[in-house]
Amino acid sequence: LEIHIFAIPAGSRVQIGQADEEVEIDNNTIEADLAAMIARIEACLLAQKRFAGDPIEIICSGDVKWDHLTKIYNILFGAGLTDITFRMTE
């Protein structure tokens, strides 16, 4: 499952897989937005009949705030998704 993270003026936008599932992580509502993001990811995993051990690949634009990236990673790991990798880009 690919998780794309893009910077936006208010924080970041997370695209889940190839679907139109997106969640905005706003600097002012980050905790609630992260909870909404993990709920959508869990729903996506269930719909695609994936398991917690299936690989997750994070693809992050270079201008995403480090704080957002680490919080997104931590929430994924905390949800039991432990096979998380990063796609290297130039």
Steps between C-alpha positions, in 0.01 A plus 500: 500500500645835399452804721580829323563808712491849350558839660212748502493848655309383810710184555496190281273287283512121517388290204427139586582257221386564146145580613359845547535459877668812632531655843628847579716531809453857618753652741214616726311168514785253455392242762141472371623493140748220576219299661289548186796399284565172684128417492501541121817296465352220712182507288714482184697204636177321587339572162810374317527194729847602611669404827690710754823332385454605138750761380422871516708735285512869586567734208560848631554827316812685608317797646292308758575608856708248691256525792212381281701216346609365839150522646353319200767230526446463875122465464546231233750311714280540809210345308706184454623570147867415539620436143534868410751621244577830328535541126815694429453791262737764369 
